[in-house]
Amino acid sequence: MYRKMGFLLAFAATVTSMLAWAQPRTQEELPTGIVVRAARQWPGPERSAILAATVAGSRMVAVGEHGVVLLSDDGGRHFRQAKSVPVSATLTDVSFPDALHGWAVGQWGVLLATGDGGETWHQRRIDTTGDQPFLTVYFSDAQHGWAGGIWSLLLRTDDGGRSWVSVKLPIPPGGTKADRNLFHIFGDHRGGVYIAAERGDVIRSVDGGQTWEYKKTGFTGSLWAGTSTDDGTLVVGGMLGALYRSTDHGDTWARLAVEQDGSMVDSSITDLVSAGNEVRGVGLDGVVLKGDSQSSTFAVTQRPDRASLTAVESGDSGVVFFSDSGVLRSADPLKVGVAASR
């Protein structure tokens, strides 16, 4: 049966919980009798645990527990719940290649699609017979997308999501099978696709996802976030304040210092976004990062509430943080462009 560990530390807890659900089991131990219900309309949905956020044109879209999808059309001042979501599964990531068409993924291998900017969603895939959730989804354009999860679960579409095919990743160097957990897929401006994964691996494709290779950052823990700047610099981050940069499209990586008042910060990084050549990020313990593609050190500020932050966007009302306790607004000077990339 499920070992529901809850939201121990926001994003970290959800990943940990999903990995706990996903340990090998006998057929008798697999969950049975799961009834898939539509997401309910919650009072105060802004207080739901949110795991990911993005923009769809001028709209802000966030997803989280119980199938909650939040929408804001006023730069983050107010959020409302999407009209219709067919599942109450925890949603872990969301991607919009344009203002209308978007995808969300999550628990039970759920893959959802919308064609109206997130107002209504439709189920494209679900598998309640096993425990293999998706953790990330990324569309490089309206036609090409990837959804990844635990145990190297990776699907690809080349027709705007009308059909999806399974991608078999190569065996990692020194390993016996492809079994990395895939935490975050992102792209660069020249068609490269990257997956921030566990054991410090970044899995790279330079041919539109046809072939993949493992690139070592030098870190041994899990990488949860990644982004690419306009000049092609890649930045990935994860557990214990790990932050790495590559200026050669992932061939080599250098660790960046994450400092507050001259001291290294070891709070785990959960989200990274870029606007131009600037990089911003958030993490556990209310950590907010700021640097650029040339920075060797990223400055850190910390929210007084020490909230477990999971995602960040900016709007007309200032910076909007997302956390295990919902939407958090701030007058923090951190500015992330509404068209920021992930």
C-alpha positions in Angstrom: 0.0 0.0 0.0 1.1 3.6 -0.4 3.5 5.0 2.1 2.3 8.6 2.1 5.1 10.7 3.6 3.4 14.0 3.0 5.0 17.4 2.3 7.9 17.1 4.7 9.9 19.8 3.0 7.8 21.0 0.1 9.3 19.9 -3.2 11.9 17.8 -1.5 9.2 16.0 0.5 7.1 15.3 -2.6 10.0 13.9 -4.5 10.9 11.8 -1.5 7.4 10.7 -1.1 7.1 9.7 -4.7 10.3 7.8 -4.6 9.1 6.0 -1.5 5.9 5.0 -3.3 8.0 3.8 -6.2 10.3 1.3 -4.5 10.1 -2.2 -6.1 7.2 -4.2 -4.8 5.5 -7.5 -5.4 2.2 -7.5 -7.3 0.3 -8.0 -4.0 1.8 -4.8 -2.6 0.7 -2.6 -5.5 -2.1 -0.2 -4.8 -5.5 -1.6 -5.7 -9.0 -0.1 -5.9 -7.8 3.4 -6.8 -10.7 5.5 -7.9 -9.6 8.4 -10.1 -11.7 11.5 -9.2 -11.7 15.0 -10.7 -10.0 17.7 -8.7 -12.5 19.4 -6.4 -13.0 23.1 -6.1 -11.3 24.1 -2.8 -12.0 27.1 -0.6 -8.8 29.2 -0.5 -7.0 27.2 -3.2 -4.1 29.6 -2.9 -3.2 27.8 0.3 -2.7 24.5 -1.5 0.9 23.1 -1.7 2.3 24.2 -5.1 5.1 22.4 -6.8 5.7 24.2 -10.1 4.7 27.4 -11.9 5.1 28.9 -15.3 3.6 31.5 -17.7 1.2 31.1 -20.6 1.4 34.3 -22.5 0.4 36.9 -19.8 -1.2 34.3 -17.6 0.6 32.7 -14.6 -0.1 29.0 -14.1 0.8 26.9 -11.0 0.1 23.3 -10.1 0.2 21.2 -7.0 -1.4 18.8 -4.6 -4.9 17.3 -5.1 -4.9 18.3 -8.8 -5.0 22.0 -8.0 -4.3 24.3 -10.9 -4.1 28.0 -10.1 -4.4 30.8 -12.7 -3.7 34.5 -12.4 -4.4 37.1 -15.1 -3.3 40.1 -13.1 0.4 39.4 -12.6 0.0 37.3 -9.5 -2.2 39.7 -7.5 -5.0 37.1 -7.4 -5.3 33.5 -8.3 -8.3 31.3 -9.0 -8.7 27.6 -9.5 -9.0 26.1 -13.0 -12.5 25.2 -14.0 -11.9 21.6 -14.7 -9.1 19.1 -13.9 -10.0 15.4 -14.4 -7.8 14.0 -11.7 -7.1 14.8 -8.0 -3.5 13.4 -8.3 -0.6 15.6 -7.1 0.7 17.6 -10.1 4.4 18.1 -10.1 5.2 20.2 -13.2 3.7 22.3 -16.0 4.8 23.6 -19.3 3.2 25.9 -21.9 4.9 26.3 -25.4 2.4 29.1 -26.1 -0.4 31.0 -24.4 -3.1 28.4 -25.0 -1.5 25.0 -25.1 -0.1 23.4 -22.0 0.8 20.2 -20.3 0.9 19.1 -16.7 2.2 15.8 -15.2 2.2 14.1 -11.8 1.3 11.1 -9.7 0.0 7.9 -11.3 1.9 8.8 -14.4 -0.7 11.4 -15.2 -0.3 13.5 -18.3 -2.8 16.3 -18.8 -3.4 18.7 -21.7 -5.1 22.1 -22.1 -6.0 24.1 -25.1 -7.5 27.1 -23.5 -4.7 28.5 -21.4 -5.3 26.2 -18.4 -9.0 26.7 -17.8 -10.0 23.1 -18.6 -7.7 20.1 -18.7 -8.0 16.7 -20.4 -6.4 13.4 -19.4 -4.0 12.0 -22.0 -2.3 9.3 -19.9 -2.7 7.7 -16.5 -1.5 4.4 -15.0 -2.8 3.4 -11.6 -1.4 -0.2 -11.9 2.1 0.8 -10.8 4.0 3.6 -8.9 5.9 5.5 -11.6 5.0 9.2 -11.3 6.1 11.9 -13.7 8.2 14.7 -12.1 8.9 17.0 -15.1 7.5 18.1 -18.4 9.0 20.4 -21.0 8.0 21.6 -24.5 10.6 23.2 -26.7 7.9 24.4 -29.1 4.3 23.6 -29.9 5.2 20.2 -31.5 8.1 18.8 -29.5 7.9 17.8 -25.8 9.2 15.4 -23.2 7.8 14.1 -19.9 10.1 12.4 -17.4 9.9 10.7 -14.0 11.4 8.1 -11.8 13.3 5.0 -12.9 14.3 6.9 -16.2 10.7 7.1 -17.3 10.8 9.3 -20.4 8.2 10.0 -23.1 8.5 12.1 -26.2 6.0 13.7 -28.6 6.8 15.2 -32.0 3.2 16.0 -32.9 2.0 18.4 -30.3 1.0 15.7 -27.8 -1.3 13.8 -30.1 0.9 10.8 -29.6 3.7 9.9 -27.2 6.5 7.3 -27.5 8.7 5.8 -24.8 12.3 6.9 -24.9 14.9 4.3 -23.8 17.8 6.1 -22.2 21.3 4.6 -22.3 22.8 2.8 -19.4 24.8 5.3 -17.2 28.6 4.9 -17.2 29.5 2.2 -14.7 25.8 1.2 -14.2 23.9 -1.9 -15.2 20.6 -0.3 -16.3 19.0 3.1 -16.9 17.4 3.9 -13.6 18.1 7.5 -12.9 15.3 9.6 -11.5 14.6 12.5 -13.8 13.8 15.7 -11.9 13.8 18.5 -14.4 13.9 18.8 -18.2 14.9 22.1 -19.8 16.3 23.4 -23.1 18.7 25.9 -24.5 18.3 28.3 -27.4 20.0 26.1 -30.0 17.9 23.0 -29.6 19.7 21.2 -26.8 17.6 19.4 -24.3 18.9 18.6 -20.8 17.6 16.6 -17.8 18.7 17.4 -14.3 18.8 14.0 -12.6 20.1 12.2 -9.5 23.8 11.4 -8.7 24.8 14.7 -10.1 24.0 13.7 -13.7 22.8 16.0 -16.4 21.5 13.9 -19.3 22.0 15.7 -22.6 20.6 15.5 -26.1 22.0 17.7 -28.9 19.8 16.2 -31.7 16.3 17.0 -30.5 16.0 14.1 -28.1 17.0 11.4 -30.6 20.0 10.3 -28.6 21.2 11.0 -25.0 24.4 11.0 -23.0 25.3 11.5 -19.4 27.4 14.4 -18.3 28.9 14.6 -14.8 28.8 17.8 -12.9 31.0 16.7 -10.0 28.1 16.5 -7.6 27.0 13.2 -6.1 23.5 14.2 -5.0 20.2 15.0 -6.8 19.8 17.9 -9.1 16.3 19.3 -9.0 16.4 22.4 -11.2 18.0 23.8 -14.3 17.9 26.7 -16.8 19.7 28.2 -19.8 20.5 31.8 -20.3 20.4 33.8 -23.6 24.2 33.4 -24.1 23.9 29.6 -23.8 25.1 29.2 -20.2 23.5 26.3 -18.3 22.9 26.4 -14.6 21.7 23.5 -12.5 21.0 23.2 -8.8 19.8 20.8 -6.2 20.4 19.3 -2.8 22.4 21.1 -0.1 22.8 24.3 -2.1 24.5 22.6 -5.0 24.8 25.0 -8.0 26.8 24.3 -11.1 27.4 26.2 -14.4 28.4 25.0 -17.9 29.5 27.4 -20.7 30.2 24.6 -23.2 26.7 23.1 -23.5 27.1 20.7 -20.7 30.5 19.2 -21.6 32.1 20.5 -18.4 30.7 22.0 -15.2 32.1 24.3 -12.5 30.6 24.6 -9.0 29.3 28.1 -8.1 29.4 29.6 -4.6 26.0 30.2 -2.9 26.7 32.7 -0.2 24.9 34.9 2.3 27.0 37.5 4.2 30.1 35.6 3.2 28.9 32.2 4.4 28.0 29.3 2.2 24.4 28.3 2.1 23.4 24.6 2.1 19.7 24.9 1.7 18.5 22.8 -1.2 17.6 24.6 -4.5 14.2 23.8 -5.9 13.7 26.1 -8.9 15.9 28.1 -11.3 14.7 30.6 -14.0 16.4 32.9 -16.3 15.6 36.2 -18.1 18.3 37.3 -20.5 21.6 36.4 -18.9 20.3 36.7 -15.4 19.5 33.7 -13.2 17.2 33.6 -10.2 16.3 30.7 -8.0 14.6 29.6 -4.8 15.0 26.9 -2.3 14.1 25.5 1.1 14.4 27.7 4.2 13.1 30.7 2.3 16.3 31.0 0.2 16.2 33.3 -2.8 19.2 33.3 -5.2 20.4 35.9 -7.7 23.3 35.9 -10.2 24.0 35.9 -13.9 25.7 33.8 -16.5 29.2 35.1 -15.6 28.8 35.0 -11.8 31.0 32.7 -9.8 29.1 33.5 -6.7 25.3 33.8 -6.3 24.0 36.2 -3.7 21.4 34.9 -1.3 18.6 36.6 0.6 16.3 34.8 2.9 12.6 35.3 3.6 11.9 35.9 7.3 9.3 33.2 7.3 11.9 30.6 6.1 9.2 29.1 3.9 10.0 26.0 1.8 9.9 27.6 -1.6 9.2 25.5 -4.7 8.9 28.0 -7.6 9.1 31.6 -8.4 7.7 34.0 -11.0 7.2 37.8 -11.2 4.2 39.9 -12.0 2.8 43.3 -11.7 2.4 42.9 -7.9 6.1 42.0 -7.5 7.7 38.6 -7.0 5.4 35.7 -6.5 6.8 32.7 -4.6 5.2 29.3 -4.4 5.6 27.0 -1.5 4.3 24.0 0.4 1.8 26.4 2.1 0.7 28.0 -1.2 1.2 31.4 -2.8 3.5 33.8 -1.1 3.9 37.4 -2.3 6.8 39.6 -1.5 8.2 43.1 -2.2 11.7 41.5 -2.4 13.7 43.3 -5.1 14.3 40.0 -7.0 12.9 40.5 -10.5 12.3 37.6 -12.8 10.9 38.5 -16.3 7.4 37.2 -17.0 8.9 35.5 -20.0 11.6 33.8 -17.9 12.7 30.4 -19.1 13.1 27.2 -17.1 
